[in-house]
Amino acid sequence: MSAPLEGVLVVTLENAVSAPFTTRHLADLGARVLKVERPPHGDFARDYDSRLDGESTYFVWGNRGKDSIALDLSDASERERFDELVAGADVFVQNLSPGAARRAGILAEQLVARHPHLIACDISGYGTDGPRADDKAYDLIIQAEAGAVALTGDPEQMSKVGFSVADICAGMYALSAILAALHRRAVTGEGAAISLSMLECLAEWTAPQTYASVADGAPPTRSARRHSLIAPYGLFELADGSVIMLAVQANPEWVALATDVMMRPELATDPRFATNEARVENVDELEEAICAAFAAEPAPDVRAKLRSARIAVGSVNGPLEVANHEQFRARDRFGTVEIPGGTATVLRPPFNISGAGEPRASVPALDEHDPDLVADLVERARSRAPGGDRAPAANSGT
C-alpha cells in the first residue's frame, strides 16, 4: 500500500494560511508539493513570529512536507521557469488577490484553458467577481463579514473566534474540492478550475444561525458561555472551581442528567424543560438548577456521575493542557519535524489512512527545493506540450 496521493505533483503560489493549509494536507496525503515563494523574503507568514527555534509557528504548522523555490515572476526567465513548473503539475493552488492573479494569467480558469489536465484552485476573500472581489480580505475581516464575530462573545460585546477559522474553513473546502477533482480526473481525464471564496465558505458554517434569524427576524442571543439554539449546552463551574463543558443534544440525555446526575427526576418532565425549545426559552432557570446541583457535590463525584449517565462532558483546556492531553499521548499523536532552525514537536496529521506511511517531516527554508522534483516537473511539462515540445509560456503580466 502507498500514500493516497503518491505521484501527485502540486505547485503552489501561496502566502499566510488558507492555501498553505490546503497544500500541507495534500503533502500529508503523499503529494509532492513545490511552494513558489517571492524573493527575498518568501511567504510573509515566515515572519509572523520566531517562537519555534527562530521559525514562525504558523509557517511550521502550514508548510511541513513541502519544497520551496524562490522565483521572481516579474523576471522573464524566472516566469518562464514558473510556467514550466505549472504545466508539469497535477494541481496548482494560489491565493493572490483576484486582480493580481488575473493580470498574472494564473486564475484557475485561465490555467485550465491552457492546460486541460490541470486541477487549478483559487482561494480569495470574496470571489473573483462581484463588487468586493478586489477588497483585501484577511481572516478576521471575513469572520466579521460572514457573521462569525456577531455570533461570538456575550450580549454586551462581540468577539472574534480565537483561531483562524475563516482561513482554515476555506482551506478545508479547497482540499475537499481538489480531492474530488482528482477523483473525477482519474475517471474521465478532465482537469478542473476551482474558485473558492473565504466568505462563502465561512458563511456555510454560520448558515444555521442565519436561517434562524431569517425565519423569525431576530438574531440569535449571543452568549460567551452557552449555545444559542441548544440547552443545556455550555460552561458550568464545579465545586472545586474547575470548569467543564456540558452538552445535552436530545431529550433522553436531559432525562438522564436530571434523574441520574442532578438527582431531581421531577425536572425531567417539567414543562419548562421537557423539550429543547422550552429549555432554551427558560435557559436561565435551567442553568441555575444545574449549577445548584453541581455545587452541592464534590467535583470528582459530579464528573463520575456525568460519565456514568453517558452525558457529554469535557474539560476546558488551554494550549498547554492540549499539548499534554492524555488522549493524544496514549495514541502517539505527536511527532518531530525538522525546521531550518532545529526541530519542532507537532501533531501528526489526523487522516489515519491505513498503509499511507509517514508524511515528510521537514519544513523548508526559502529556496530549499529538491532539484530532482523541479526537473521532473519541467520534463512533465515538455511531454504534455503539443508535439512533446516545450509548453507555451503564459501571458505573465506583472
Secondary structure, DSSP 8 states (H G I E B T S, - for coil): ---TTTT-EEEEE--SSHHHHHHHHHHHTT-EEEEEE-TTT-SGGGGS--TBTTB-HHHHHHHTTEEEEE--TTSHHHHHHHHHHHHH-SEEEE-S-HHHHHHHT-SHHHHHHH-TT-EEEEEESS-SSSTTTTS---HHHHHHHTTTTTTSB-SS-B---SS-HHHHHHHHHHHHHHHHHHHHHHHH---EEEEEEHHHHHHHHTHHHHHHHHHHSS-----SSB-SSSSSEEEEE-TTS-EEEEE--SHHHHHHIIIIIS--GGGGS-TTTSSHHHHHHTHHHHHHHHHHHHHTS-HHHHHHHHHHTT-EEEE---HHHHHT-HHHHHTT-EEEEEETTEEEEEE--S---TT------B---TT---HHHHHHHHHHHHHHSGGGS---------
